[in-house]
């Protein structure tokens, strides 16, 4: 059940832990952490390298199914499909970039829940001083 919840949150580009915070501040720029639960969206440099695998896997799977579906189902010859499928291979990963990152972050949350909370990394002294600044 938890898998489906995290998958739905990832596909809506929301925080995989709470489902309320937005992962992205713009088209490409990610928020540093969740505004609601404090989950760190980029725990270390190179963290999202694994999202490239999600992107590549989904792109190649779709191209394979589309190719064989058109070839055997509609009788379209391979030389007629090469330009549209090549364009798809270039454009789809650009669009799917955000979803691949969201799925990668959700995948990590599924197998390692509650880790990398931004507010847990701060010391108790830092928490009390930061709460004192907001009180006035």
N, C-alpha and C positions, 0 to 999 in steps of 0.2 A: 504494500500500500504506500509506503514512504517513497518508493521509486517513482510512482505515478505523480505524487504530489511534487516532488523535486523536478520531474520532467516538465510538468505543466508550468511551474514557476520559471524554469529555464527558458521555455518557449515563449513566455511572456516577457522575458528579459528582466526578471525580478530577482531579488535576493533568494538564493536557494534555502536559506535557513528560516527566514520569517515570511517571505513572499510579499513584503510591503515595500522595501527599498528598491530603487531603480539601480540596475547595474551600470547603465551608461548615462553620462551627462550630455553627450552629443552623439553624432553618428559613429565616431571612432573612439572618442575619449571616454574612458571608464571613470566612474566615481572611485575614490580611494577606499571607502568603506560604506557599509549600509547605514543610512540615517536612523533606522529604527532599532536594529539589534547590534550594530557595531562590527559585523563580520567584515574582515579585511578582504577586499576584492583582489588585491595584488600582494600576496604574502611575501614574495621574493622575486628578484629579477629572473626573467626567463620562465616564469610560472606557466604562462599560457602557450608554451611551445607545444604542449600536448593537444591544444585545440586545433592545431594544424592537421593532426591526424583525423579528428572528427570531420573537419572540412573536406579533406581529401577523400575520406571514406564515403561520405554522403555524395559528393560530386561524382566520383567514379562509379558508385552504385547506380545513381540516376542515369548517367550516360550509358552504362551497360544495358539497363532495362529499356531505356528509350531506343537505343540502337536496335536491339533484338526485337522489340515490340514493333518498330516501324519496318524492319526488314522482313520478319515473318508474318506480322499481322496485316500490314498495309502494302507489302510488296515494294517498298521504296528501296532503290539501289544504294549501296554504300557511298558511291561518288556523289549522290544527291544529298546525303546527310552530313558530309564532312564539314562543310562550312557552318551550317547551323549548330552542329554539335561542338565544333571548335569554339564558336562564339559563346555557347553555353558554358563550356569549360573555363572560359575567361571571366564571364560575367557572374555566374552563379556563386563562386567562392567569395567574390567581393560583397555580394548581398548577404551571403550566409555567414560572413565573418563574425558578426555580433552573436548570432545563435550558436556558433561553434564555441565561442568563448563562454557563453552562458551555460552550455551543456558541459563544458570542461569544469567550470566552477561547481556546477550541480553534481557532477560525477564525484568530485573531491568531497563535497559536503555529504554525499550519500555514504561514502566509505570511511570518512574521517569527520564525523559531525562535531560541531561546536569548536573546532580548532580555528586558530587565527582570528580571534576576536580582537579588534583594535583596542577596546577598553580593558581587556585582560592583560595586555602587554604593558600598560601603564602601572607604575608603582602606586601604592596607596597614598603616598605623599603628593604625587602628581594629580591624583583624582581629587584630593581635598583642596589643593590649590586651584585647580581648574573650576571646581564647583564654587569656590569663593569668588572667583572673577565674575561668574554669571549671576551671583546673588544681588549685586547692586544695580 
